[in-house]
Amino acid sequence: NLRFQKNHFLSYAHDITYKYNSRGFRDQEWPESMEEFKNAIWCIGDSFTVGVGSTVDHIWPNRLAAHSGRRVINVSMDGASNKWIARTTEKIVNDINPKNIILI
């Protein structure tokens, strides 16, 4: 229902800002060590994972980090295609081979 969606966004009680790390992702700066990279939970996705229309504290990768107590790395892009997500995932697996990856 478009009316509900419009009312939801108009009544959202939080200021939304978009800040990106030095790699261009809506995430904090990435770890320095390869061990931290491998042990992090990698979240790869589109605008839903970026958190368009949400505060950074409300986006699902940051909620996952808060609930799990683990370092989560957010690799996402507005309008990302399935091909971009697949290529990005393949590069991360080949370069880092992390223990945990979530694709949305």
N, CA, C and O atoms as a GROMACS GRO file, in nm:
protein
  416
    1ASN      N    1   0.084  -0.117   0.000
    1ASN     CA    2   0.000   0.000   0.000
    1ASN      C    3   0.090   0.124   0.000
    1ASN      O    4   0.165   0.146   0.095
    2LEU      N    5   0.082   0.204  -0.104
    2LEU     CA    6   0.168   0.321  -0.117
    2LEU      C    7   0.141   0.425  -0.009
    2LEU      O    8   0.233   0.492   0.036
    3ARG      N    9   0.017   0.439   0.031
    3ARG     CA   10  -0.016   0.537   0.134
    3ARG      C   11   0.052   0.502   0.266
    3ARG      O   12   0.107   0.589   0.334
    4PHE      N   13   0.049   0.374   0.302
    4PHE     CA   14   0.117   0.329   0.424
    4PHE      C   15   0.267   0.355   0.415
    4PHE      O   16   0.327   0.405   0.511
    5GLN      N   17   0.328   0.323   0.301
    5GLN     CA   18   0.471   0.342   0.284
    5GLN      C   19   0.508   0.490   0.298
    5GLN      O   20   0.606   0.524   0.365
    6LYS      N   21   0.432   0.576   0.236
    6LYS     CA   22   0.459   0.720   0.244
    6LYS      C   23   0.447   0.768   0.388
    6LYS      O   24   0.533   0.841   0.436
    7ASN      N   25   0.340   0.727   0.457
    7ASN     CA   26   0.321   0.767   0.596
    7ASN      C   27   0.433   0.714   0.685
    7ASN      O   28   0.478   0.783   0.776
    8HIS      N   29   0.477   0.592   0.659
    8HIS     CA   30   0.587   0.534   0.736
    8HIS      C   31   0.712   0.621   0.724
    8HIS      O   32   0.774   0.656   0.824
    9PHE      N   33   0.750   0.655   0.601
    9PHE     CA   34   0.871   0.734   0.582
    9PHE      C   35   0.856   0.876   0.634
    9PHE      O   36   0.953   0.932   0.686
   10LEU      N   37   0.738   0.935   0.622
   10LEU     CA   38   0.718   1.070   0.673
   10LEU      C   39   0.720   1.074   0.826
   10LEU      O   40   0.754   1.177   0.884
   11SER      N   41   0.684   0.963   0.890
   11SER     CA   42   0.680   0.962   1.036
   11SER      C   43   0.804   0.897   1.098
   11SER      O   44   0.809   0.880   1.220
   12TYR      N   45   0.903   0.862   1.018
   12TYR     CA   46   1.026   0.799   1.070
   12TYR      C   47   1.095   0.900   1.161
   12TYR      O   48   1.133   1.008   1.116
   13ALA      N   49   1.112   0.865   1.286
   13ALA     CA   50   1.155   0.960   1.389
   13ALA      C   51   1.307   0.973   1.400
   13ALA      O   52   1.356   1.027   1.500
   14HIS      N   53   1.380   0.927   1.303
   14HIS     CA   54   1.527   0.929   1.312
   14HIS      C   55   1.585   1.005   1.193
   14HIS      O   56   1.533   0.999   1.081
   15ASP      N   57   1.692   1.077   1.219
   15ASP     CA   58   1.762   1.145   1.110
   15ASP      C   59   1.844   1.043   1.033
   15ASP      O   60   1.915   0.961   1.092
   16ILE      N   61   1.835   1.048   0.902
   16ILE     CA   62   1.908   0.954   0.818
   16ILE      C   63   2.025   1.028   0.754
   16ILE      O   64   2.008   1.130   0.687
   17THR      N   65   2.145   0.975   0.777
   17THR     CA   66   2.264   1.027   0.713
   17THR      C   67   2.337   0.911   0.647
   17THR      O   68   2.325   0.796   0.689
   18TYR      N   69   2.409   0.942   0.545
   18TYR     CA   70   2.485   0.839   0.474
   18TYR      C   71   2.632   0.876   0.481
   18TYR      O   72   2.675   0.978   0.426
   19LYS      N   73   2.709   0.793   0.548
   19LYS     CA   74   2.854   0.809   0.557
   19LYS      C   75   2.916   0.680   0.506
   19LYS      O   76   2.870   0.571   0.538
   20TYR      N   77   3.021   0.695   0.428
   20TYR     CA   78   3.085   0.581   0.364
   20TYR      C   79   3.231   0.573   0.405
   20TYR      O   80   3.295   0.676   0.430
   21ASN      N   81   3.285   0.451   0.411
   21ASN     CA   82   3.426   0.435   0.448
   21ASN      C   83   3.515   0.465   0.327
   21ASN      O   84   3.465   0.501   0.220
   22SER      N   85   3.644   0.451   0.345
   22SER     CA   86   3.739   0.486   0.239
   22SER      C   87   3.729   0.394   0.117
   22SER      O   88   3.784   0.426   0.012
   23ARG      N   89   3.659   0.282   0.131
   23ARG     CA   90   3.639   0.191   0.018
   23ARG      C   91   3.506   0.217  -0.053
   23ARG      O   92   3.474   0.152  -0.153
   24GLY      N   93   3.428   0.313  -0.001
   24GLY     CA   94   3.303   0.351  -0.065
   24GLY      C   95   3.180   0.275  -0.019
   24GLY      O   96   3.077   0.277  -0.085
   25PHE      N   97   3.191   0.206   0.096
   25PHE     CA   98   3.078   0.130   0.147
   25PHE      C   99   3.024   0.194   0.274
   25PHE      O  100   3.098   0.258   0.348
   26ARG      N  101   2.896   0.177   0.299
   26ARG     CA  102   2.832   0.231   0.420
   26ARG      C  103   2.867   0.138   0.537
   26ARG      O  104   2.786   0.055   0.580
   27ASP      N  105   2.988   0.154   0.585
   27ASP     CA  106   3.046   0.069   0.686
   27ASP      C  107   3.158   0.146   0.754
   27ASP      O  108   3.207   0.246   0.701
   28GLN      N  109   3.200   0.098   0.870
   28GLN     CA  110   3.316   0.157   0.934
   28GLN      C  111   3.440   0.115   0.854
   28GLN      O  112   3.432   0.033   0.764
   29GLU      N  113   3.555   0.172   0.889
   29GLU     CA  114   3.677   0.133   0.820
   29GLU      C  115   3.702  -0.016   0.845
   29GLU      O  116   3.670  -0.068   0.951
   30TRP      N  117   3.759  -0.081   0.747
   30TRP     CA  118   3.778  -0.225   0.754
   30TRP      C  119   3.898  -0.261   0.840
   30TRP      O  120   3.986  -0.178   0.863
   31PRO      N  121   3.903  -0.386   0.888
   31PRO     CA  122   4.014  -0.430   0.973
   31PRO      C  123   4.148  -0.423   0.901
   31PRO      O  124   4.155  -0.415   0.778
   32GLU      N  125   4.253  -0.427   0.980
   32GLU     CA  126   4.389  -0.424   0.927
   32GLU      C  127   4.442  -0.564   0.898
   32GLU      O  128   4.518  -0.583   0.803
   33SER      N  129   4.404  -0.661   0.979
   33SER     CA  130   4.466  -0.793   0.968
   33SER      C  131   4.381  -0.889   0.886
   33SER      O  132   4.258  -0.879   0.883
   34MET      N  133   4.449  -0.983   0.818
   34MET     CA  134   4.380  -1.085   0.740
   34MET      C  135   4.297  -1.175   0.832
   34MET      O  136   4.191  -1.222   0.791
   35GLU      N  137   4.342  -1.199   0.953
   35GLU     CA  138   4.266  -1.282   1.047
   35GLU      C  139   4.131  -1.218   1.077
   35GLU      O  140   4.030  -1.287   1.081
   36GLU      N  141   4.128  -1.086   1.099
   36GLU     CA  142   4.003  -1.016   1.123
   36GLU      C  143   3.910  -1.024   1.001
   36GLU      O  144   3.789  -1.040   1.015
   37PHE      N  145   3.968  -1.012   0.881
   37PHE     CA  146   3.890  -1.025   0.758
   37PHE      C  147   3.825  -1.163   0.749
   37PHE      O  148   3.706  -1.175   0.718
   38LYS      N  149   3.903  -1.268   0.777
   38LYS     CA  150   3.854  -1.405   0.764
   38LYS      C  151   3.748  -1.437   0.868
   38LYS      O  152   3.655  -1.513   0.841
   39ASN      N  153   3.759  -1.379   0.988
   39ASN     CA  154   3.666  -1.409   1.096
   39ASN      C  155   3.541  -1.322   1.097
   39ASN      O  156   3.447  -1.349   1.171
   40ALA      N  157   3.540  -1.219   1.015
   40ALA     CA  158   3.423  -1.130   1.009
   40ALA      C  159   3.309  -1.199   0.933
   40ALA      O  160   3.332  -1.292   0.856
   41ILE      N  161   3.189  -1.152   0.956
   41ILE     CA  162   3.073  -1.193   0.877
   41ILE      C  163   3.061  -1.092   0.763
   41ILE      O  164   3.044  -0.973   0.788
   42TRP      N  165   3.070  -1.139   0.641
   42TRP     CA  166   3.061  -1.052   0.524
   42TRP      C  167   2.918  -1.049   0.473
   42TRP      O  168   2.859  -1.154   0.446
   43CYS      N  169   2.862  -0.930   0.461
   43CYS     CA  170   2.725  -0.911   0.411
   43CYS      C  171   2.735  -0.840   0.275
   43CYS      O  172   2.786  -0.729   0.266
   44ILE      N  173   2.687  -0.906   0.173
   44ILE     CA  174   2.699  -0.854   0.037
   44ILE      C  175   2.559  -0.840  -0.022
   44ILE      O  176   2.479  -0.934  -0.019
   45GLY      N  177   2.529  -0.720  -0.076
   45GLY     CA  178   2.394  -0.703  -0.127
   45GLY      C  179   2.372  -0.572  -0.198
   45GLY      O  180   2.464  -0.504  -0.242
   46ASP      N  181   2.244  -0.539  -0.208
   46ASP     CA  182   2.198  -0.421  -0.281
   46ASP      C  183   2.154  -0.312  -0.184
   46ASP      O  184   2.203  -0.305  -0.071
   47SER      N  185   2.061  -0.228  -0.227
   47SER     CA  186   2.019  -0.113  -0.145
   47SER      C  187   1.956  -0.154  -0.012
   47SER      O  188   1.960  -0.078   0.084
   48PHE      N  189   1.899  -0.273  -0.005
   48PHE     CA  190   1.845  -0.322   0.122
   48PHE      C  191   1.958  -0.341   0.223
   48PHE      O  192   1.942  -0.310   0.341
   49THR      N  193   2.072  -0.392   0.177
   49THR     CA  194   2.187  -0.412   0.264
   49THR      C  195   2.257  -0.280   0.294
   49THR      O  196   2.310  -0.261   0.404
   50VAL      N  197   2.257  -0.188   0.197
   50VAL     CA  198   2.309  -0.053   0.222
   50VAL      C  199   2.226   0.013   0.333
   50VAL      O  200   2.280   0.084   0.419
   51GLY      N  201   2.096  -0.012   0.330
   51GLY     CA  202   2.007   0.048   0.429
   51GLY      C  203   1.949   0.180   0.383
   51GLY      O  204   1.935   0.272   0.463
   52VAL      N  205   1.916   0.188   0.255
   52VAL     CA  206   1.856   0.311   0.203
   52VAL      C  207   1.727   0.340   0.279
   52VAL      O  208   1.639   0.254   0.288
   53GLY      N  209   1.717   0.459   0.332
   53GLY     CA  210   1.598   0.500   0.406
   53GLY      C  211   1.602   0.464   0.554
   53GLY      O  212   1.503   0.482   0.624
   54SER      N  213   1.716   0.414   0.601
   54SER     CA  214   1.729   0.377   0.743
   54SER      C  215   1.853   0.439   0.804
   54SER      O  216   1.950   0.471   0.734
   55THR      N  217   1.850   0.456   0.933
   55THR     CA  218   1.970   0.500   1.002
   55THR      C  219   2.070   0.387   1.002
   55THR      O  220   2.032   0.270   0.989
   56VAL      N  221   2.196   0.419   1.016
   56VAL     CA  222   2.301   0.316   1.013
   56VAL      C  223   2.282   0.215   1.126
   56VAL      O  224   2.318   0.098   1.110
   57ASP      N  225   2.228   0.256   1.240
   57ASP     CA  226   2.204   0.163   1.351
   57ASP      C  227   2.092   0.065   1.322
   57ASP      O  228   2.085  -0.040   1.385
   58HIS      N  229   2.004   0.097   1.229
   58HIS     CA  230   1.889   0.013   1.200
   58HIS      C  231   1.910  -0.083   1.082
   58HIS      O  232   1.826  -0.171   1.060
   59ILE      N  233   2.018  -0.068   1.006
   59ILE     CA  234   2.036  -0.157   0.892
   59ILE      C  235   2.073  -0.297   0.939
   59ILE      O  236   2.138  -0.314   1.042
   60TRP      N  237   2.030  -0.397   0.864
   60TRP     CA  238   2.041  -0.534   0.912
   60TRP      C  239   2.184  -0.580   0.938
   60TRP      O  240   2.204  -0.655   1.034
   61PRO      N  241   2.287  -0.540   0.859
   61PRO     CA  242   2.422  -0.585   0.895
   61PRO      C  243   2.466  -0.532   1.032
   61PRO      O  244   2.535  -0.602   1.107
   62ASN      N  245   2.427  -0.410   1.064
   62ASN     CA  246   2.466  -0.355   1.195
   62ASN      C  247   2.383  -0.416   1.308
   62ASN      O  248   2.432  -0.429   1.420
   63ARG      N  249   2.259  -0.454   1.280
   63ARG     CA  250   2.178  -0.525   1.381
   63ARG      C  251   2.238  -0.663   1.405
   63ARG      O  252   2.244  -0.710   1.519
   64LEU      N  253   2.284  -0.728   1.298
   64LEU     CA  254   2.350  -0.857   1.311
   64LEU      C  255   2.476  -0.845   1.397
   64LEU      O  256   2.499  -0.928   1.484
   65ALA      N  257   2.556  -0.742   1.373
   65ALA     CA  258   2.676  -0.720   1.453
   65ALA      C  259   2.642  -0.699   1.599
   65ALA      O  260   2.707  -0.755   1.688
   66ALA      N  261   2.539  -0.618   1.625
   66ALA     CA  262   2.500  -0.589   1.763
   66ALA      C  263   2.451  -0.715   1.834
   66ALA      O  264   2.482  -0.736   1.952
   67HIS      N  265   2.376  -0.798   1.766
   67HIS     CA  266   2.320  -0.919   1.828
   67HIS      C  267   2.420  -1.033   1.838
   67HIS      O  268   2.413  -1.114   1.930
   68SER      N  269   2.514  -1.040   1.745
   68SER     CA  270   2.609  -1.151   1.744
   68SER      C  271   2.738  -1.120   1.819
   68SER      O  272   2.809  -1.211   1.862
   69GLY      N  273   2.768  -0.990   1.834
   69GLY     CA  274   2.895  -0.952   1.894
   69GLY      C  275   3.014  -0.975   1.802
   69GLY      O  276   3.129  -0.973   1.846
   70ARG      N  277   2.986  -0.996   1.674
   70ARG     CA  278   3.091  -1.023   1.575
   70ARG      C  279   3.113  -0.901   1.487
   70ARG      O  280   3.026  -0.815   1.476
   71ARG      N  281   3.230  -0.893   1.426
   71ARG     CA  282   3.259  -0.788   1.328
   71ARG      C  283   3.188  -0.825   1.199
   71ARG      O  284   3.205  -0.936   1.147
   72VAL      N  285   3.110  -0.733   1.148
   72VAL     CA  286   3.038  -0.752   1.023
   72VAL      C  287   3.092  -0.652   0.923
   72VAL      O  288   3.110  -0.534   0.955
   73ILE      N  289   3.118  -0.697   0.803
   73ILE     CA  290   3.167  -0.611   0.696
   73ILE      C  291   3.056  -0.600   0.592
   73ILE      O  292   3.010  -0.700   0.537
   74ASN      N  293   3.014  -0.477   0.565
   74ASN     CA  294   2.904  -0.450   0.474
   74ASN      C  295   2.960  -0.410   0.337
   74ASN      O  296   3.019  -0.304   0.321
   75VAL      N  297   2.939  -0.497   0.239
   75VAL     CA  298   2.980  -0.471   0.101
   75VAL      C  299   2.852  -0.467   0.019
   75VAL      O  300   2.802  -0.571  -0.025
   76SER      N  301   2.800  -0.348  -0.003
   76SER     CA  302   2.673  -0.336  -0.071
   76SER      C  303   2.670  -0.208  -0.154
   76SER      O  304   2.747  -0.115  -0.132
   77MET      N  305   2.579  -0.207  -0.251
   77MET     CA  306   2.569  -0.093  -0.341
   77MET      C  307   2.424  -0.073  -0.381
   77MET      O  308   2.354  -0.168  -0.414
   78ASP      N  309   2.380   0.052  -0.380
   78ASP     CA  310   2.245   0.084  -0.429
   78ASP      C  311   2.233   0.035  -0.573
   78ASP      O  312   2.319   0.062  -0.656
   79GLY      N  313   2.126  -0.037  -0.601
   79GLY     CA  314   2.100  -0.083  -0.737
   79GLY      C  315   2.192  -0.195  -0.784
   79GLY      O  316   2.202  -0.219  -0.904
   80ALA      N  317   2.257  -0.263  -0.692
   80ALA     CA  318   2.347  -0.372  -0.732
   80ALA      C  319   2.269  -0.482  -0.802
   80ALA      O  320   2.160  -0.521  -0.759
   81SER      N  321   2.325  -0.531  -0.910
   81SER     CA  322   2.262  -0.643  -0.982
   81SER      C  323   2.310  -0.774  -0.922
   81SER      O  324   2.406  -0.778  -0.845
   82ASN      N  325   2.241  -0.881  -0.958
   82ASN     CA  326   2.284  -1.013  -0.914
   82ASN      C  327   2.424  -1.045  -0.967
   82ASN      O  328   2.502  -1.112  -0.900
   83LYS      N  329   2.456  -0.998  -1.087
   83LYS     CA  330   2.590  -1.020  -1.143
   83LYS      C  331   2.695  -0.947  -1.061
   83LYS      O  332   2.802  -1.003  -1.034
   84TRP      N  333   2.668  -0.823  -1.019
   84TRP     CA  334   2.763  -0.749  -0.936
   84TRP      C  335   2.784  -0.822  -0.804
   84TRP      O  336   2.897  -0.838  -0.758
   85ILE      N  337   2.675  -0.868  -0.744
   85ILE     CA  338   2.684  -0.940  -0.617
   85ILE      C  339   2.765  -1.068  -0.636
   85ILE      O  340   2.849  -1.100  -0.552
   86ALA      N  341   2.742  -1.141  -0.744
   86ALA     CA  342   2.816  -1.265  -0.770
   86ALA      C  343   2.964  -1.237  -0.794
   86ALA      O  344   3.049  -1.307  -0.739
   87ARG      N  345   2.996  -1.136  -0.875
   87ARG     CA  346   3.137  -1.102  -0.901
   87ARG      C  347   3.207  -1.058  -0.773
   87ARG      O  348   3.320  -1.098  -0.746
   88THR      N  349   3.139  -0.975  -0.694
   88THR     CA  350   3.196  -0.925  -0.569
   88THR      C  351   3.220  -1.040  -0.472
   88THR      O  352   3.325  -1.047  -0.408
   89THR      N  353   3.124  -1.130  -0.462
   89THR     CA  354   3.138  -1.247  -0.374
   89THR      C  355   3.255  -1.333  -0.419
   89THR      O  356   3.335  -1.377  -0.337
   90GLU      N  357   3.265  -1.358  -0.549
   90GLU     CA  358   3.374  -1.440  -0.601
   90GLU      C  359   3.510  -1.378  -0.568
   90GLU      O  360   3.603  -1.449  -0.530
   91LYS      N  361   3.522  -1.246  -0.584
   91LYS     CA  362   3.648  -1.178  -0.553
   91LYS      C  363   3.681  -1.190  -0.405
   91LYS      O  364   3.795  -1.217  -0.369
   92ILE      N  365   3.583  -1.170  -0.318
   92ILE     CA  366   3.606  -1.181  -0.173
   92ILE      C  367   3.647  -1.323  -0.136
   92ILE      O  368   3.738  -1.342  -0.056
   93VAL      N  369   3.580  -1.422  -0.193
   93VAL     CA  370   3.616  -1.562  -0.164
   93VAL      C  371   3.758  -1.591  -0.211
   93VAL      O  372   3.835  -1.654  -0.138
   94ASN      N  373   3.793  -1.547  -0.330
   94ASN     CA  374   3.928  -1.572  -0.384
   94ASN      C  375   4.036  -1.497  -0.307
   94ASN      O  376   4.143  -1.552  -0.282
   95ASP      N  377   4.009  -1.372  -0.270
   95ASP     CA  378   4.111  -1.289  -0.204
   95ASP      C  379   4.122  -1.314  -0.054
   95ASP      O  380   4.232  -1.309   0.002
   96ILE      N  381   4.009  -1.342   0.011
   96ILE     CA  382   4.006  -1.346   0.157
   96ILE      C  383   3.963  -1.482   0.211
   96ILE      O  384   4.015  -1.528   0.313
   97ASN      N  385   3.869  -1.545   0.144
   97ASN     CA  386   3.812  -1.672   0.187
   97ASN      C  387   3.760  -1.666   0.331
   97ASN      O  388   3.804  -1.741   0.418
   98PRO      N  389   3.664  -1.575   0.355
   98PRO     CA  390   3.611  -1.561   0.491
   98PRO      C  391   3.529  -1.683   0.532
   98PRO      O  392   3.483  -1.760   0.448
   99LYS      N  393   3.513  -1.700   0.662
   99LYS     CA  394   3.437  -1.813   0.716
   99LYS      C  395   3.287  -1.796   0.695
   99LYS      O  396   3.216  -1.896   0.682
  100ASN      N  397   3.238  -1.671   0.691
  100ASN     CA  398   3.093  -1.645   0.683
  100ASN      C  399   3.062  -1.536   0.582
  100ASN      O  400   3.118  -1.426   0.588
  101ILE      N  401   2.971  -1.567   0.489
  101ILE     CA  402   2.923  -1.469   0.391
  101ILE      C  403   2.770  -1.481   0.387
  101ILE      O  404   2.715  -1.592   0.383
  102ILE      N  405   2.703  -1.366   0.388
  102ILE     CA  406   2.558  -1.361   0.372
  102ILE      C  407   2.528  -1.276   0.250
  102ILE      O  408   2.574  -1.162   0.240
  103LEU      N  409   2.450  -1.330   0.159
  103LEU     CA  410   2.408  -1.257   0.038
  103LEU      C  411   2.261  -1.225   0.048
  103LEU      O  412   2.180  -1.313   0.078
  104ILE      N  413   2.226  -1.100   0.021
  104ILE     CA  414   2.085  -1.060   0.020
  104ILE      C  415   2.059  -0.985  -0.108
  104ILE      O  416   1.947  -0.941  -0.132
   0.00000   0.00000   0.00000
